[in-house]
Amino acid sequence: GGLEVAYLRYATRPEVPPGFTLTEVMREPMMLVVHRDHRLAAREDPVPLEELALEPFVHFSPRSDSAMHEHVAALCSTAGFEPRIEQEANQNGSILALIGIGIGLSILPRSLCRLSLPELRVLPIASPGAMSRIWMAHRRRSGGPLLQALVSSALAQRPA
């Protein structure tokens, strides 16, 4: 009962407990991360998801606390395939490191691709649904001036 605010990353509007309000505060594109020697690494135009159907993926485990596994599976499903998970990892840095040694590729939100490794290439995806959304859940009741300032700031910055 002590939680006042939480940030959640989901592709679609998540369920929140009674007494909480949910506000979308940010959107960012999902990106394809490949090894620099991968056949797609030199591409300039966005990569169609269908081109990844036979590729080995390095991604979050379905048993992790991350909703990214379901998000990427749903994206791939829209392109007509199920991602072939070659290696699971539970941390973003581990996923990027495994891609860096050539184990496979991944689809991640742009902000999670910021770890700059020379072995990696980050490419746009040609799908309007390849978008990650950040949600803020907060208690409806007054949580004091700090919470109100945080909520006001998030509301002012949210996407149109």
C-alpha atoms as one frame of an Amber mdcrd trajectory, in Angstrom:
protein
   0.000   0.000   0.000   2.981   2.343   0.010   3.501   2.599  -3.746   2.599
   6.037  -5.076   4.003   6.019  -8.611   5.482   3.498 -11.047   6.784   3.642
 -14.604   5.871   0.742 -16.892   7.028  -0.160 -20.395   4.294  -1.845 -22.434
   3.312  -1.734 -26.089  -0.367  -1.368 -25.161  -2.220   0.075 -22.198  -1.450
  -2.157 -19.164  -3.799  -3.050 -16.342  -3.237  -1.168 -13.091  -4.640  -1.805
  -9.610  -7.792  -0.015  -8.452  -7.073   3.479  -7.174  -4.366   4.168  -9.770
  -4.474   6.407 -12.820  -2.466   5.512 -15.917  -0.901   8.094 -18.223   1.220
   7.509 -21.304   4.299   9.701 -20.899   6.626   8.654 -23.725   6.927   6.743
 -26.979  10.076   5.582 -28.650  10.794   3.444 -31.697  11.862  -0.146 -31.437
  15.199  -0.728 -33.152  16.956  -3.703 -34.675  20.354  -4.436 -33.122  22.759
  -6.572 -35.152  26.465  -7.401 -35.186  28.486  -5.125 -37.490  29.209  -8.129
 -39.777  25.549  -9.129 -40.096  24.081  -9.103 -43.627  21.715  -6.244 -42.636
  24.319  -4.065 -40.860  25.067  -1.828 -43.849  21.412  -1.125 -44.651  20.389
   2.506 -44.848  16.622   2.056 -45.104  14.372   0.635 -42.364  14.380  -3.160
 -42.132  11.071  -4.983 -42.718  10.290  -7.364 -39.879   9.674 -10.166 -42.377
  13.419 -10.212 -43.134  14.062 -11.447 -39.589  11.911 -14.585 -39.782  14.836
 -17.030 -39.985  17.270 -15.095 -37.803  18.455 -16.209 -34.346  17.321 -13.772
 -31.627  18.963 -12.843 -28.353  16.264 -11.566 -26.098  14.685 -11.252 -22.675
  13.467 -14.493 -21.172   9.702 -14.969 -21.007  10.306 -15.686 -17.305  11.920
 -12.285 -16.685  10.099  -9.305 -15.222  10.339  -7.537 -18.567   7.318  -7.175
 -20.852   9.749  -6.926 -23.794   9.537 -10.638 -24.583   5.799 -10.407 -25.272
   6.205  -7.101 -27.089   8.756  -8.489 -29.557   6.795 -11.731 -29.986   3.688
  -9.697 -30.866   5.656  -7.566 -33.350   7.057 -10.650 -35.052   3.607 -12.236
 -35.113   2.297  -9.273 -37.137   5.008 -10.120 -39.682   3.926 -13.761 -39.792
   6.589 -15.503 -37.718   7.586 -16.435 -34.190  11.050 -15.226 -33.150  13.609
 -18.024 -32.873  15.228 -17.283 -29.504  18.800 -18.546 -29.676  19.858 -17.130
 -26.310  17.914 -15.634 -23.404  19.209 -12.938 -21.094  17.642 -10.939 -18.289
  19.606  -7.717 -18.633  19.901  -5.303 -21.499  23.694  -5.134 -21.283  23.909
  -8.916 -21.540  21.723  -8.919 -24.651  23.911  -6.300 -26.328  27.109  -8.128
 -25.347  25.791 -11.410 -26.793  24.898  -9.661 -30.048  28.392  -8.156 -29.991
  29.963 -11.619 -30.087  27.707 -12.706 -32.937  25.149 -14.938 -31.163  22.126
 -13.320 -32.840  20.156 -10.094 -33.124  17.493  -8.358 -31.072  14.719  -5.794
 -31.193  14.928  -3.236 -28.397  13.589   0.238 -27.596  15.945   2.953 -28.847
  16.929   4.073 -25.331  18.076   0.531 -24.468  20.480   0.587 -27.433  22.584
   3.419 -26.021  25.376   1.171 -24.752  27.877   1.957 -27.451  29.770  -1.133
 -28.538  31.802  -0.926 -31.765  30.569  -4.401 -32.757  26.914  -3.294 -32.891
  24.754  -1.612 -35.502  21.368  -0.177 -34.562  18.858   0.014 -37.422  15.314
   1.336 -37.773  12.464  -1.111 -38.312   9.928  -0.647 -41.119   6.771  -1.136
 -39.093   4.450   1.513 -37.685   3.734  -0.863 -34.773   7.399  -1.012 -33.756
   6.873   1.499 -30.966   7.522   1.183 -27.237   5.416   3.152 -24.795   6.231
   4.287 -21.268   3.320   4.643 -18.867   3.166   6.317 -15.474   0.787   4.774
 -12.952   0.052   6.899  -9.897  -2.415   6.926  -7.060  -5.512   9.015  -7.690
  -5.516  10.399  -4.191  -3.244  13.292  -3.337   0.261  12.059  -2.649   1.701
  15.335  -1.502   3.400  18.147  -3.402   6.297  16.069  -4.744   4.016  13.472
  -6.346   1.741  16.189  -7.711   4.736  17.982  -9.269   5.910  14.714 -10.843
   2.438  13.982 -12.255   2.074  17.547 -13.571   5.473  17.365 -15.241   4.678
  14.013 -16.852   1.324  15.280 -18.104   2.977  18.330 -19.641   5.530  16.183
 -21.501   3.290  13.378 -22.737   2.925  12.594 -26.448   0.048  14.013 -28.449
